[in-house]
Amino acid sequence: MSAQLSSTKDPAHSPSGWRGLVADWSSDREVFSVSWGKAMMWIFLLSDTFVFSCFLTGYMTVRVSTPAPWPNPSHVFALNIGGVEVPLILIAIMTFVLITSSGTMAMAVNFAYRRDRLRTAALMMATAAFGALFVGMQAFEWTKLIVEEGIRPWGNPMGAAQFGATFFMITGFHGMHVSAGVIYLLIVALRVLRGRYEKSGNYQIVEIAGLYWHFVDLVWVFIFALFYLW
């Protein structure tokens, strides 16, 4: 009996096929050789993918079906710099900041598996700082559109009324994800810095946080392409 239990708990001797699947789930240890934490994050990201897909599909449907003219993104999202209207300059900076944050997050995961506590925490904090900068620039963008352009979720003086509703809903939902990610990264970074994971030697939480952050960055690529380039 003890030999049977030990074979179930030892990954090297776990049964294959359906028996292996049942053994993984019943042992409350891991599924498909993936830890519960990572598996749950993947499930959450999959569900979030469906939500963003529905939002973006709805946006595309509204845009192609509305008879009213859709605002020109190059004009709507332009900044006046030195008397010259520069199209999409703020959006380009925001995109650069978010992509750069993916690089620092990947480096943080790398140093985490090297058990380099200080560099891991520093890079995670840098990633969170990039995320906070992104949210700040998005707040500036919203302020400009609302105050200067008069765009509202229920109306738009520059064209189709649906523009404001879809823009504020989708970019706001993404901004909430980035804000939550910033808080999440800071909490994990502080725990790493204090040596919480040093005792167990398990830094997988950093990789799990990285999965979330890379997903947020990937979603922004689709938002950028559909809202600002289309």
N, C-alpha and C positions, 0 to 999 in steps of 0.2 A: 504493500500500500504506500509506504514512504517512498519507494523507488518510483512508483507511478506519479506521485505528486511532484517529486523532484524533476522528473522528465517533462512535466507540464510547465514548470516554472523556468526551466533552462531553455533559452532560445535555441541553443545548438541541438537540443533533442526534441524540439516541439514537432508535433505531427504536421503533415502537409495537407493541402486541400481543405475541404469543409471542416474536417476535424481540427485542423490547425486554426481555422477562423474561430470556431467555437471555443477552442482552448484560449485563444488570445482574449476574446471578449469576457469569458468567464473568469479568467485569472485577474481581471481588473489591472492589467499591467500595460499592455500595448496592443495595437491593432495593425496588422500587416507590417510588423517590425517598426512601427512609428509610435512615438510616445503619445500619451493621451493629450498632453498640452498642444503638441503640434497638430494632431489629428483634429482637435476641436477648433484650432485656429483655421485650418483648411476648410472645415465645414462652415465656419462663420464667413470666411471670405467667399466661399461658393454662394452662400445665400445673399451676400452683399452684391455679388456679381449680377445675380438675377434682378435685384432692385435697381442698380444703375442701368442695366440693360433695358429694363422697362421704361425708366425715365428718358434715356437717350432715344429709344425707339419712338416714344411718345412725342419727343421734341421733333424728330425728323418727320413724323407723320403730320404734326401741326404745321411745320414749316412748308412742306410741299403742298398742303391742301388749302392753306389760307389764301384768299384772293387779294388781301391787302399786301402792299409791298413790304418786304422784309428789310430792316435797317442794314446799311452797309457796315460790316464790322470794322473795316479800316477807318471809317469816320467815327463810329460810335466809341471805339476803344482807342482813339488817338489822344496824344498829349501835346499840348502847346508848349514847346521848348524854344525860348528865344524868338518868339513870334512865328515859329515854323511848326506846322502840325505834323507830328511824327506818328505814323500809324503803328499800333500794336507794340509800342516800345515797352510799356509797363508789363504787358502780357509776356513778352519775350524774356524780360528780367525774371518774372515770377516763374516761368517754366525753367529757366536756367537754375534758379535757386532750388527748385524742387528736385531737378535731376541731380544737381550737386549733392543734395541731401541723401540721395540713394547711394552715392559713392561713399560718403562718410559712414552711412549705416552698414554697408558691406564691409568696410574696413573694421568697424566695431565688432562685427560678428567674427571676422578673422582673428582679431586680437583676443576675443573672448575665448575661442577654442585654444589659444596659446596660453590661456590663464594670465594674460596681462591686464590686471585689474584697472590700473590707472588709465592706460590708453583706451581701454574699452569704454570706461565711464566718460572720458573726455570726448571721444568721438560721438557717443550717444548724445551728450549734451550739445555738441556742435550740430548734430542732426536736428535736435529739438529747436535749437536757435534758428536754423534755416526754416523749419516749419513755422515758427512764430513770425519770422520775417515775411513768409508767404501769406500768412493770415492777415498780417498788418497791411500788406500791399493790396490784398483783396478787399479789406475794409475801406481803404482809400478809393479803390475802383468803384465800390458800391456807393460811397459818398458822392463821388463825382457824377455818377449816373443819376442818382436820386436828386441831388441838390442842383447841379448845373444843367443836366439834360431833361430833368422832369420825368424820368422813367419810373413807373410804378408797377407792382405785380398785376394791377388791374387796368393799366393803360400805358400808352406809349405815344408821345407826340411825334415820334420820328418814323412811324409806320405801323406795322401789325401790332395789335394790342397784346397778342400772345407772347411776344418777345420778352416782355418784362416778367411774365408769370413763369415761363420756362427757364429763363436765365437765372432769376433769383432762387428758384426752387432747386435747380440742379447744382449750381455753384455754391449755394448755401449749404446743401446737404454734403457736398464734398468738403467744404470748409469746416463743417462740424467734425468730419472724420479726421481732418488734419489737426484740428484743435485737440480732439481726444487723443490722437497719436502723440502730440507734443507732451501732454500730461503723462501718458503711459510711458514714454521714453524717459522722461525725467525721473519718474518713480523707480523704474528699473535701474537707471544710471546711478541713482543715489544708493540703492541697495547693493549694486556692484561695488561702488566706492567704499561702502561700509564693510565689505567682506562677507555679505550674507551668503553668497554662493561659493565662497572660498572653502567653507567647511565641507560641503558636499562634493565640491569639484564639478558640479553640474551647471554649466553656463548656457544651457539650451534656451532659457527664457530670452536671452539676447537674440538668438536666431528667430524665435517666435515673434518677438517684437519687430524684427527685421522683415518678416513675411508680411505683417500688417502694413509696415511703412512702404514697402515696395509696391504693394497692391494700391495704396493711395496714390502713389506716383504714377502707376500705370493708368489708373482711371483718369487722372488729369490729362494724359496724352490724348485720350479719346475726347474729353471735353474741349481741349484746346483745338483739336482738329475740326470738331463739329460746330463749335460756337464761334471761334475766332478766324478760322481759315476758310470755312464753307461760305 
